[in-house]
Amino acid sequence: MRVQFWGAAGTVTGSMHLLEVGGRNVLLDCGLYQGRRKEAFERNRGLPFDASRIDAVILSHAHIDHSGSLPSLVRAGYRGSIYSTSATRDLCAYMLVDSAHLQEGDVKYVNKRRRKQGKVPFEPLYTKEDALETLRLFQSIDYDRPFEPVPGVSVQFRDAGHILGSAIVMLEANERGRKRRLVFSGDIGRKGLPILRDPRVFEDADFVIMESTYGDRRHETSGDAKALLRQAVVDALAGGGVLLIPAFAVGRTQEIVYRLNQLWESNELAPIDVFVDSPLAVNATDVFRVHPECYDEEYLETMLTDRDRDPLCFDRLQYVRSTDGSRALNTLEKPAVIISASGMCEGGRILHHLKHHATRPESILLFVSFQAEHTLGRKILEGRNPVSIYGDKYEITASVRKAEGYSAHADREGLLRWASRVQEKGDVKHIFLVHGEETSLTALADGLRQGGAADVRIPERGQQFDL
């Protein structure tokens, strides 16, 4: 068994790990790299391996930094199966097509400038047709149901508690009469979050590939995060401005809506209009409604107690699909909450709202998710001014706040606790840390070693290890 790390190695995005086992090649995730625009475009434009060499793809969850290069793989000739949970497949049905739409739109915008400069135009990374072809290759597998993606390799999914349908992956292989178990964490969720169940583990692993996004810090509690959200709404009402929340269309948007609903039902907030301005978020919310197998007990109880009640839909909440409806929000003259994608402000409708609302001192900009290095969201959060939006410079004068308690990733304590449980019954020989920035990776590695982990490694992009 051999593993080679091609994405999320030394960085947070672009999850992509190539496993060679029994003479077959299995790809764990195939994510889009996000960061500096030019670097991201160059890295995403080509795959670091021959697509024809891949025998099977196993997808941990639907977030674009884990799934977003699947259409590129198919465009390059891959015709094998893509294994995921059914909820992940249903989310990808919207997310990959949406990503293709953004790829085509971004290249169209860039090519206008290239033509003026006499340069050869770019082709999009992939098209909607590539995304649709990708969806035909999906095979949905339930949690805890073993399947065999290639001969001699048994795989199971277990709930990661990160987003709807997210999975921890366990691969068991027989090579030369010896069994080896590799556990890939995907992205590990947090205990006690609303809607979704808590993350689970696989025990008795020989090797572990583990995320480390928040390996160097602790989150505030969900109660603290709820209080920060409430205060931001109160301040927006008092100041007469807009509360602008960049949020991932899957997971974060639904949690914010759910928390706002709780605050109004408990009479902790005065009425205010709430707009979810993201066609993808609207579609993702529809997917949430048809996957009760992922719900936690609290959410199930809410749904069963009052079958006519939808916690993701309430008075004064509007889901905005149309472009005209989105444009109308740019001219709002009364307090409101606008939740819009993308969560890192790297594309989508949030950019237009930043131009019109984040440049007003009475507005509030609340970040509720991780902001990767070099993204626009990270620059704003760090106080850099002016920032570039669609090639023009803008001064961000809104109050900038963050609520890390809404992160769907486990924090340092959660990661160490998860790793401890994975090692309880087995003899873990190597733990490979991925999906983190340098400070998070090294801090988590130190914590794991202090806890008795035998061998912890931080692979570089392209590095290969024999297991």
C-alpha positions in Angstrom: 0.0 0.0 0.0 1.3 3.4 -1.0 -0.1 6.9 -0.6 0.8 10.1 -2.4 -0.5 13.5 -1.3 -1.6 15.8 -4.1 -3.9 18.3 -2.4 -4.5 19.8 1.0 -0.8 19.1 1.8 0.5 22.0 3.7 -2.6 24.0 2.9 -6.3 23.9 3.8 -8.0 23.4 0.4 -7.9 21.1 -2.6 -8.1 17.7 -0.8 -6.7 15.0 -3.1 -4.8 11.8 -1.9 -3.8 9.0 -4.2 -3.7 5.5 -2.7 -2.1 2.6 -4.5 -3.2 -0.8 -3.2 -3.1 -4.3 -4.8 -2.0 -2.8 -8.1 -5.0 -0.5 -8.2 -5.2 3.3 -7.7 -7.9 4.8 -5.5 -8.3 8.5 -5.3 -9.5 9.9 -1.9 -11.3 13.2 -2.7 -10.7 15.4 -5.8 -11.0 18.9 -4.5 -10.5 22.4 -6.0 -7.6 24.4 -4.7 -8.6 27.8 -3.4 -6.2 30.7 -2.7 -4.4 33.3 -4.7 -6.3 33.6 -8.0 -3.4 33.0 -10.4 -1.9 30.2 -8.3 -5.3 28.5 -7.9 -6.0 28.7 -11.7 -2.6 27.3 -12.5 -2.9 24.4 -10.0 -6.5 23.5 -10.9 -5.9 23.7 -14.6 -4.1 20.4 -14.8 -4.3 17.2 -12.8 -1.0 16.0 -11.2 -1.5 12.4 -12.5 -3.0 10.6 -15.5 -6.7 10.3 -15.1 -6.7 6.9 -16.9 -4.6 5.5 -14.0 -7.4 6.0 -11.5 -9.6 2.9 -10.9 -12.0 4.4 -8.3 -12.8 7.7 -6.5 -14.0 7.8 -2.9 -15.5 11.2 -1.9 -15.7 12.2 1.8 -18.2 15.1 1.3 -19.6 17.6 -1.1 -17.7 20.8 -0.3 -15.9 22.1 -3.4 -12.5 22.0 -1.9 -13.1 18.2 -1.7 -15.2 17.6 -4.8 -14.6 20.5 -7.1 -12.0 18.9 -9.4 -14.1 15.8 -10.1 -15.4 17.3 -13.4 -11.7 18.0 -14.4 -11.0 14.3 -13.8 -13.9 13.3 -16.0 -12.9 15.9 -18.6 -9.5 14.2 -18.6 -11.0 10.8 -19.4 -12.0 9.2 -16.1 -15.0 6.9 -16.5 -14.9 4.8 -13.3 -17.2 5.1 -10.3 -17.3 7.9 -7.7 -18.5 6.5 -4.3 -20.2 8.7 -1.8 -23.1 8.8 0.6 -26.5 9.6 -1.0 -26.7 13.0 0.6 -23.3 13.9 -0.8 -24.3 12.8 -4.2 -27.5 14.9 -4.0 -25.6 18.0 -2.9 -23.0 17.5 -5.7 -25.8 17.5 -8.2 -26.2 21.2 -7.5 -22.7 22.1 -6.3 -20.7 20.8 -9.3 -23.1 22.3 -11.8 -22.9 25.6 -9.9 -19.1 25.4 -9.8 -19.0 24.8 -13.6 -21.2 27.9 -14.0 -18.7 29.9 -12.0 -15.7 28.5 -14.0 -17.3 29.5 -17.2 -18.3 32.9 -15.9 -14.8 33.6 -14.5 -13.1 32.6 -17.7 -15.5 34.7 -19.7 -14.6 37.7 -17.6 -10.8 37.0 -17.8 -10.9 36.5 -21.5 -12.4 39.9 -22.1 -9.1 41.4 -20.8 -6.9 38.8 -22.5 -8.4 39.6 -25.9 -7.8 43.4 -25.4 -4.2 42.5 -24.5 -3.9 40.3 -27.6 -3.5 37.2 -25.5 -4.9 33.7 -26.3 -8.1 33.2 -24.4 -8.4 30.5 -21.6 -10.8 27.6 -21.6 -12.8 27.0 -18.4 -11.5 24.3 -16.1 -14.7 22.5 -17.0 -18.2 23.1 -18.3 -21.7 22.2 -17.1 -21.7 19.3 -19.5 -18.6 18.0 -17.7 -20.3 18.3 -14.4 -23.4 16.5 -15.6 -21.2 13.7 -17.0 -19.5 13.5 -13.6 -22.9 13.0 -11.8 -23.6 9.9 -13.9 -20.6 8.2 -12.4 -21.8 8.5 -8.7 -22.7 5.4 -6.7 -24.4 6.1 -3.4 -23.5 4.0 -0.4 -25.1 4.2 3.0 -23.2 4.7 6.2 -21.8 1.4 7.8 -22.4 -0.6 4.6 -19.2 -2.2 3.3 -18.5 -2.0 -0.4 -15.6 -3.0 -2.7 -14.5 -0.1 -5.0 -11.7 -2.3 -6.4 -10.9 -6.0 -5.9 -9.4 -6.8 -2.5 -10.3 -3.4 -0.9 -13.3 -3.1 1.4 -14.5 0.4 2.3 -17.0 1.8 4.8 -18.4 5.3 5.5 -19.1 6.6 9.0 -20.8 9.9 9.8 -18.2 12.7 10.1 -20.8 15.2 11.5 -19.3 18.0 9.3 -21.9 18.7 6.7 -24.9 16.8 5.4 -23.7 13.4 4.1 -20.1 13.9 5.2 -18.1 10.7 5.8 -15.1 9.3 7.5 -13.6 6.7 5.3 -12.1 3.3 6.3 -10.3 1.2 3.8 -9.3 -2.4 4.6 -7.0 -4.1 2.2 -5.4 -7.6 2.0 -1.9 -7.6 0.5 0.2 -10.7 0.5 -2.0 -12.2 3.2 -1.7 -9.1 5.5 -4.6 -6.9 6.5 -4.1 -3.1 6.6 -6.7 -0.6 7.7 -6.4 3.1 6.6 -8.8 5.7 8.1 -9.3 9.0 6.2 -11.0 11.6 8.4 -12.3 13.8 5.6 -13.3 16.9 7.6 -14.2 16.1 11.2 -17.3 17.9 12.6 -18.1 19.2 16.0 -20.1 17.7 18.8 -23.3 19.4 19.8 -24.0 21.3 16.6 -27.7 21.6 15.5 -29.3 19.6 12.7 -26.5 17.0 12.2 -25.3 14.1 14.3 -22.0 14.2 16.2 -18.9 12.8 14.4 -18.1 9.1 14.8 -14.8 7.2 14.6 -13.3 4.0 13.2 -11.1 2.2 15.7 -8.3 -0.3 15.2 -6.6 1.6 12.4 -3.0 1.0 11.1 -2.7 4.3 9.3 -4.6 7.6 9.6 -4.9 10.6 7.2 -6.3 13.4 9.3 -7.5 17.0 8.8 -6.0 19.7 11.0 -7.9 22.9 10.1 -8.2 24.2 13.6 -5.3 22.2 15.1 -3.9 25.3 16.9 -7.0 26.9 18.5 -10.2 26.4 20.4 -13.7 27.5 19.3 -16.0 29.5 21.4 -19.0 27.5 22.5 -22.1 27.3 20.3 -23.9 29.3 23.0 -21.3 32.1 22.6 -21.6 32.0 18.9 -25.4 32.3 19.1 -25.0 35.3 21.4 -22.6 36.9 18.9 -25.1 36.4 16.1 -27.9 37.9 18.3 -25.8 40.9 19.2 -24.9 41.5 15.5 -28.6 41.6 14.6 -29.4 43.9 17.5 -26.6 46.3 16.5 -27.7 46.2 12.8 -31.3 47.2 13.9 -30.0 49.9 16.2 -27.6 51.4 13.6 -29.9 51.1 10.6 -27.5 49.0 8.6 -27.3 45.6 7.0 -25.9 42.6 8.7 -24.0 40.8 5.9 -23.0 37.1 6.5 -20.8 35.4 4.0 -21.6 31.7 4.4 -21.0 28.4 2.7 -24.2 27.4 0.9 -24.1 23.9 2.4 -24.1 23.6 6.2 -23.3 27.1 7.4 -26.3 28.8 5.8 -28.7 26.2 7.2 -27.2 26.5 10.7 -27.4 30.3 10.7 -31.1 30.2 9.6 -31.9 27.6 12.2 -30.3 29.7 15.0 -32.1 32.9 13.9 -35.3 30.9 14.0 -34.6 29.9 17.6 -33.8 33.5 18.6 -37.1 34.7 17.3 -39.1 31.9 18.7 -37.6 32.6 22.2 -38.4 36.4 21.7 -34.7 37.3 21.9 -34.9 39.4 18.7 -37.1 42.0 17.3 -38.5 41.4 13.8 -36.1 41.9 10.9 -36.1 40.8 7.3 -33.7 37.9 6.5 -32.6 37.1 2.9 -30.7 33.9 1.9 -29.3 35.2 -1.4 -27.8 32.1 -3.0 -29.5 29.8 -5.5 -27.1 27.1 -4.4 -28.0 27.6 -0.8 -31.7 27.4 -1.7 -31.2 24.1 -3.5 -29.0 22.8 -0.7 -31.7 23.5 1.8 -34.1 21.5 -0.3 -31.6 18.6 -0.1 -31.5 18.9 3.7 -35.2 18.3 3.9 -35.0 14.9 2.2 -32.2 13.4 4.3 -33.5 12.8 7.8 -31.0 9.9 8.2 -28.4 12.6 8.9 -30.4 14.6 11.5 -29.5 14.6 15.2 -32.1 13.9 17.9 -32.9 17.6 18.6 -33.7 18.3 15.0 -35.7 15.1 14.5 -37.7 15.9 17.6 -38.4 19.4 16.3 -39.7 17.9 13.0 -41.7 15.2 14.6 -43.4 17.3 17.2 -44.9 19.7 14.7 -45.0 18.2 11.2 -46.2 21.5 9.8 -43.2 23.4 11.1 -40.0 23.9 9.1 -37.1 25.2 11.2 -35.4 26.3 8.0 -38.4 28.5 6.9 -40.1 31.2 9.0 -41.8 34.6 8.7 -39.7 37.4 7.2 -37.2 34.9 5.8 -36.9 35.0 2.0 -34.9 32.6 -0.2 -33.7 34.6 -3.2 -33.1 32.7 -6.5 -33.4 35.3 -9.2 -30.7 37.8 -10.3 -33.2 40.6 -10.1 -34.1 39.7 -6.6 -30.4 39.7 -5.6 -29.8 43.1 -7.3 -32.7 44.6 -5.3 -30.9 43.8 -2.1 -28.1 46.1 -3.0 -30.4 49.1 -2.7 -31.9 48.2 0.7 -32.5 51.2 2.9 -33.6 49.5 6.0 -32.0 47.0 8.4 -31.8 43.5 7.2 -29.8 40.3 7.4 -28.3 39.0 4.1 -26.7 35.5 4.1 -24.9 34.9 0.8 -22.2 32.7 -0.7 -19.4 32.2 -1.0 -18.2 31.7 2.5 -14.6 32.9 1.8 -15.8 35.8 -0.5 -14.1 34.3 -3.5 -17.0 34.5 -5.9 -20.8 34.6 -6.2 -23.3 37.1 -5.1 -21.5 38.0 -1.8 -19.1 40.1 -3.9 -21.8 42.5 -5.0 -23.1 42.9 -1.5 -19.6 43.6 -0.2 -19.4 46.4 -2.8 -22.7 48.0 -1.8 -23.0 47.2 1.9 -19.6 46.5 3.4 -18.4 50.0 2.2 -21.0 51.6 4.6 -20.0 52.2 8.2 -23.5 51.4 9.5 -23.3 47.9 8.2 -21.9 44.8 9.9 -19.9 42.1 8.3 -20.0 38.8 10.3 -17.7 35.9 9.3 -18.9 32.6 10.5 -16.5 30.2 8.8 -12.8 29.6 8.2 -11.1 32.0 5.8 -8.2 30.4 3.9 -5.0 32.2 3.3 -5.0 34.7 0.4 -8.8 34.6 0.0 -10.7 37.9 0.0 -12.4 37.0 3.2 -9.1 36.5 4.9 -7.8 39.8 3.7 -10.9 41.6 5.0 -10.8 39.8 8.3 -7.2 40.8 8.8 -8.1 44.5 8.2 -6.4 45.0 4.8 -7.8 48.1 3.0 -8.6 48.7 0.3 -9.5 45.3 -1.2 -10.0 44.3 -4.8 -13.4 43.3 -5.9 -13.9 42.5 -9.6 -10.7 44.4 -10.3 -11.7 47.6 -8.6 -10.5 48.9 -5.2 -13.0 49.3 -2.3 -12.6 50.5 1.3 -14.3 48.2 3.8 -15.8 50.5 6.4 -18.4 48.2 7.9 -17.8 46.7 11.4 -16.0 43.4 10.8 -16.6 40.6 13.3 -16.2 36.8 13.5 -18.0 34.0 15.2 -15.8 30.9 15.1 -18.3 28.9 17.1 -20.2 28.3 13.9 -17.4 26.4 12.3 -18.3 23.0 11.2 -14.8 21.8 11.9 -13.7 20.3 15.2 -11.3 22.5 17.1 -7.9 21.4 18.6 -9.6 19.6 21.5 -12.1 17.9 19.3 -9.3 16.8 16.9 -7.2 15.4 19.7 -10.2 13.6 21.2 -11.1 12.1 17.8 -7.5 10.9 17.3 -7.3 9.4 20.8 -10.5 7.4 20.1 -9.1 6.1 16.7 -6.0 4.9 18.5 -7.8 3.2 21.5 -8.0 -0.3 20.2 -5.4 -0.4 17.4 -1.7 0.0 16.8 -1.6 3.2 14.6 1.8 3.2 12.9 1.5 6.6 11.1 -0.7 9.6 11.3 -0.5 12.0 8.3 -1.8 15.5 8.9 -3.4 17.4 6.0 -5.9 20.1 5.4 -4.3 22.8 7.6 -2.0 25.8 7.5 1.5 25.5 8.9 0.7 26.7 12.4 -2.2 24.4 12.7 -0.4 21.4 11.3 2.6 21.8 13.6 0.5 22.5 16.7 -1.6 19.5 16.2 1.4 17.3 15.4 2.9 18.4 18.8 -0.3 17.7 20.6 -0.6 14.2 19.1 3.0 13.4 19.9 2.5 14.5 23.5 -0.5 12.2 23.6 1.6 9.2 22.7 1.1 9.0 18.9 4.0 6.9 17.5 4.7 8.6 14.2 3.1 11.9 13.0 4.0 13.3 9.6 3.2 16.4 7.7 3.4 15.5 4.0 4.4 18.0 1.3 2.6 18.2 -2.0 3.6 15.2 -4.2 5.3 13.4 -1.3 4.8 9.6 -1.3 4.9 7.1 1.5 5.0 3.3 1.6 2.6 1.9 4.2 
